[in-house]
Amino acid sequence: MITYYDDRSVQVTSTAVRVDGRTYPLAELGMVWHRRGSRSWRVLAGRGAIGAALAGPLVAAVLGVGLALWLHRSAVVTIAIVGASVLVGLGVGPLADVLFEHLDRSYARGSRELEMWARWRGQPVRLLRTDDALRFGQIYRAVQRAMEPAPPARRQNVIGPSGRGPRPRSRP
């Protein structure tokens, strides 16, 4: 038996698909398909908030430099305002790494609910529902691989028509 995918709630092997304690033998599964739900506005709003958090300090730094130049104050005051603005802009660096990580995870999880369906004993049955796009893709591909016909086994010691074993060719 070959295991194609295995986590705490889903296991895909060369003989069956197990989801949340239910077992579906591959021999009884027919066509497998997936459905995508509508976009989650909560996820999209979260991505927008991360983008605003990334852009906010940079915009503040640019506005600070513009304000320092617009005020026409003494050189000391202008340098102080520009210096503070640059520090605010540089402060976004360590924060940006954390925010980009959250943004990256958001895209890996996806913004839609995904469902995997199959025809089991002549009836459509929902095998899986998740909003984690990365996990869904791994499981869906594992089911596809499990349902593919097995390639014929390659025999190493094949006897050719002349009674000899295969020999490597010198030319293609």
C-alpha positions, 0 to 999 in steps of 0.5 A: 500500500502506498500513502500519498497524503496523510494528516490528522483528518485525511489519509489518501492511500493506494487503496482508499481515501479516509476523511474524518473517520469515513473510508471510501475505497478507491474501487468504489469511487468514480469521478472526482471533482472540486468546487470553489465557493465565493471569495471571503471578504474577511480574508481580502480585507485582512490583506488590505489591512496588511498592505496599509500597515506596510505602506503607512510608515513609508507614507508618513516618512515621505510626508515628513520630508515634504513637510520639512522642506515646505516649512522653510525652517532653519537647517537644524529643524529641517534636518531633525524632521527629515531624520525623524521621518527617515527613522520612521521609514526605516522602522518599517523594515523589521515590521515588514518581514513579519507583515510579508510573512502574514501576507504570504500565508494568506495567499497560501491559504487562499480566499475561497472555500474549496470542496472535493466531491466524488461519485461513490456507489453512484451518488455524489458525496462531498469528501472534503471542505476546507478554506486552506488552498495549499492543503486542498491542492495537496489532497486533491493531487494525492487523490488524482495520483491514487486513482491513476492506473498503476504503470506496468512493472518494469522487468530488469531481466527481459529476454529479447527475441534473440535469446539474449538479454538487453544490451545498451546501444551505442547510438540513439 
